[in-house]
Amino acid sequence: MSNSTMEATQMKVKLAVDEMIDDLDKTYLRDMQKSMFLCSARCCENKKTTRDTVETCVENCNDGMKKAQGYLEKELGGLQDQLSRCAMTCYDKLVQQFGPDANKYTEAQKLSFNEKLDACVSVCADDHIKLIPAIKKRFGKHI
């Protein structure tokens, strides 16, 4: 795959994911973070409690945010894994078509292989970008 096409495809996916994360941040995570900090601050108000009690209280305040971040990381990891498998399937299909030894390809075959790989991986990226609204919806229901 040519570097510029690969980079453009990666950038397209990255921008879509970044936009989703920004949206989730503004819609859910900032309010959760604010609540977490306010809750943590309240844990420190009573000077008579033990340090362990304060630490436990703060940990409890952080639970929701940790779970939300963990869920988002799991979703993004799944998306990345699916995209990688799709790209590998593109590659495997082309190897079946062109043969396993790239060193035996003619220049025209190499060019054709790379063009077809670029096109296939670009479709993978577009298909996976289309999954982002469902991820956002699941995130909203999960937290």
N, C-alpha and C positions, 0 to 999 in steps of 0.2 A: 504494500500500500504506500502510495506516495506520502511523504511527510506532511506536505501542506494540506492534502485532503484529509488525512488522519487527524491532524491538528484541528482543522476546521470542524470535523465531526465531533471530536472530543470537546471542543469549545462550545458547540451547540448544545451538547448534553449538559456540560458544566453550567452554562448560563441558565438552562431550564431548571436544573436542580437548585442552583443558587436562588433563583426567583421563587421557587417553592419554599425554600428554607426561610427566606426573608418574609414571605407571606405568613408562614406558620409562626415565625417569631412575632410579627406584629399582631396576629390574630389570637395567639394562645400563649406563647412562651414568655413574653414580657410581663404579662399579668401574673403568670405563675411565678416568675422570678421575683417580682415585686412582693407578692404574698409570702414567698419563701424568706426574703430578707426581713420583712416586717415581723414574721413569725419568729425568726432567729433572734431578732432584736428583743422581742418580748421574753425570750428564754433567758436573757441576761439581766432582766430587770430586778429580780429578787436576789439580793446579795446573800441571803441566808441559805440558798440551795447549794448543794455540792457541785464541784466541777463536773463530776460524772453525770449528774442530773442535767446540767446545762448542755453537756455534749450530746446526751441522748435526746434532749428536746430539740436541739439544732438539727441532729440527724433526721429526726422525724419530720421537721419542717422541710428538709431537702428531699424527702422521699418522692414526692409528686414530680418534681423537676427531674430527678434522676431517672424515674420510670419513663417520663416523656422523652428524654434524650436517648435513653436506651432503645425505646420503641422506634424512634426516628432513625437511629443508627442501624437497627435491624432492617427496617424498610429500605434504606439506602443501600445497605450491603446486598440485600436481595436483588434490588434493581441492577446493581453493578454486576453481580454474578450472572443474572439473566442476559445482560448485554454482552458480557464476555463469552457466554455460551453461544449466543447468536452469532457473534463475530467468528468464533471458532468453527461453527457449522458452515458459515460462508467459506472459510478457508478450506475446510475438509471437502466440501462439494467441488471446489475448484481443483484441488489436488486430484480428486477422482477423475475430473474431466481432462486435466492437463498432464497428469502423471506425477509420481512421487518425487522425482529427482529434478529440482529446479535448475540444476546445473546443465541439464540437457535441453532446456527450453531455448528456442530461438529468441532473438530480441523481440520479434513481433509477438511471440507467445508470452514473454515476460510482460510486455506492455499490456497485452490483452488481459492476462491474469490480474495484474495490478488494477486495471480499470474496472474489471468485474468485481474484484474484491472491494474497491472503494465504493462502488455503487451498492453492493450488498450490505456492507457495514453501515452505509448511510441510511439504508432502509431500516436496519436494526435500530439505529439511533432514533429515527423518527418514530418507529413503533414503540420504543421504550419511553420516549418523551410523552407519548399519548397516555401512558400509564400514570403519569404524575397526578392528574386530578383525582384518580381513585386512591392514591396514596394519601393525598391531603384529606380526602373524605374519611378514610379509615383512621387517620391520626386524630381528627376531630371527634370521632366516635370513641376512640380508645382512651383519650385523656379525660 
